[in-house]
Amino acid sequence: MRRWLLLVDLDGTLWDHKDISTLDPPFRRISDDVIADSNNITVKLNREMIKVVKWARDNGAIVSTLSWNIPEKALSALKAFDVVKYFDYITVENTRRKDIMIMKLLKKIESEKGLKINLNNIIYIDDLTIHIDDIYRNIGKIHFLQIGVDFKTFEEAKAIIRKILQL
């Protein structure tokens, strides 16, 4: 099976909140799709993205978060939603330099799994485009999908990824 890498942003992509780092853990589960912080600010999980993540793993992907957040807060939210198990790597740093995060992750995958991921086999999903110029300039042209623009549903995302990767 062909190995590829799916990178998933958190804020505005995996969940509806735009900056989980501004919230105050501990998070508590309100329902399957909603958590709240200690101030009762709620965050809703994007079930369509969870479907994409599960499908990707079933279809040869190594899946990682790729998020600019305070790591402890993002990880706390991921655990509260009980979705950590769907990710091979949790890549969260409190820096806007997602290009550097990707470089570190690629080295880690090569070191741990003995896999060198070709840039043509990387899909990055985010709600914002602000990181793309740095990524393209410093890593190369990976495949970027903007949630809410390039796709809205699991089925749309799956079709686009299948076409890009010829799965």
C-alpha positions in Angstrom: 0.0 0.0 0.0 1.3 3.5 -0.9 2.4 5.5 2.1 1.5 9.2 2.2 1.2 11.9 4.9 -1.9 13.8 5.9 -1.3 16.9 8.0 -4.4 18.3 9.8 -4.6 21.8 11.4 -6.6 22.0 14.6 -8.2 25.5 15.1 -11.0 26.1 12.6 -10.3 22.7 11.0 -10.5 19.8 13.4 -12.7 21.9 15.7 -14.6 25.1 15.4 -12.7 27.2 17.9 -10.2 29.6 16.2 -7.6 29.5 19.0 -7.7 26.7 21.6 -4.6 28.3 23.3 -6.8 31.1 24.6 -9.0 28.7 26.6 -8.5 27.4 30.1 -8.3 23.7 30.7 -9.2 21.4 32.1 -11.7 20.5 29.3 -14.7 18.4 30.0 -16.8 16.5 27.6 -20.3 17.9 27.1 -21.3 15.4 24.3 -19.5 13.3 21.7 -18.8 16.4 19.6 -18.6 19.2 22.3 -16.1 20.0 25.1 -16.0 23.0 27.4 -13.1 24.6 29.2 -13.2 25.8 32.9 -15.0 29.0 31.8 -17.7 27.0 30.0 -16.5 28.1 26.6 -17.5 25.3 24.2 -15.6 23.8 21.3 -17.3 21.6 18.7 -15.5 18.8 16.9 -15.7 18.6 13.1 -16.9 15.1 12.5 -16.3 15.4 8.8 -12.6 15.9 9.4 -12.5 12.9 11.8 -14.0 10.8 8.9 -11.2 12.1 6.6 -8.5 11.2 9.2 -9.9 7.7 9.7 -10.3 7.1 6.0 -6.7 8.4 5.4 -5.3 6.0 7.9 -7.2 3.1 6.3 -5.8 4.1 3.0 -2.1 4.2 3.8 -1.6 7.6 5.3 0.6 8.5 8.2 -1.6 11.2 10.0 -0.4 14.1 12.0 -1.8 17.2 13.5 0.0 20.4 12.4 -1.0 23.2 14.7 0.3 26.5 16.0 -0.9 26.3 19.6 0.3 25.9 23.2 1.0 22.1 23.0 -0.4 21.3 26.4 -3.8 23.0 25.7 -4.1 21.4 22.2 -3.3 18.0 23.6 -5.7 18.4 26.4 -8.5 19.2 23.9 -7.6 16.3 21.7 -7.7 14.0 24.7 -11.0 15.4 25.9 -12.5 14.7 22.4 -10.9 11.2 22.6 -9.3 11.6 19.1 -5.6 11.3 19.9 -5.9 7.6 18.8 -6.5 8.6 15.2 -3.2 10.4 14.9 0.2 8.8 14.4 1.9 12.0 15.4 0.8 15.1 17.4 2.7 18.0 15.9 1.8 21.2 17.9 4.2 24.0 18.6 3.7 27.5 19.8 5.1 29.0 16.6 3.7 30.2 13.4 6.5 28.4 11.5 4.6 25.3 10.2 7.3 24.8 7.6 9.8 24.1 10.3 7.3 21.8 12.1 6.9 19.8 8.9 10.6 19.5 8.3 11.0 18.2 11.9 8.1 15.7 11.4 9.5 14.4 8.1 12.9 13.8 9.8 11.1 12.0 12.7 9.1 9.8 10.3 12.3 8.9 8.4 14.1 8.1 11.6 11.3 6.2 13.3 9.7 4.4 10.4 12.5 4.4 7.8 10.2 6.2 5.3 11.2 9.2 3.2 7.9 10.9 2.3 7.9 12.4 -1.2 6.5 16.0 -1.3 3.9 14.8 -3.9 2.6 12.5 -1.2 1.8 15.1 1.4 -1.7 16.5 1.9 -2.1 19.5 4.2 -5.5 20.6 5.4 -6.1 24.0 7.1 -8.7 26.7 7.3 -6.1 29.4 6.7 -3.6 30.0 3.9 -1.1 32.1 6.0 1.5 29.3 6.3 1.5 28.2 2.6 4.1 30.7 1.3 6.7 29.6 4.0 6.0 26.0 3.3 6.3 26.3 -0.5 9.4 28.4 -0.2 11.2 26.3 2.5 10.0 22.8 1.8 8.5 22.7 -1.6 5.1 22.4 -3.2 3.0 20.0 -1.1 -0.8 19.6 -1.7 -2.8 22.1 0.2 -6.6 21.9 0.8 -8.4 24.7 2.4 -11.4 23.4 4.4 -14.6 25.2 3.6 -13.1 26.4 0.3 -11.8 23.3 -1.5 -14.1 20.9 0.3 -16.8 20.9 2.9 -17.7 17.2 3.4 -15.8 14.0 3.9 -16.9 12.7 0.5 -15.6 15.9 -1.2 -12.2 15.6 0.6 -11.9 11.9 -0.1 -12.6 12.5 -3.9 -10.0 15.3 -4.1 -7.3 13.3 -2.2 -8.0 10.2 -4.3 -7.5 12.3 -7.5 -4.4 14.0 -6.2 -2.7 10.8 -5.0 -4.3 8.6 -7.6 -5.5 6.2 -4.9 
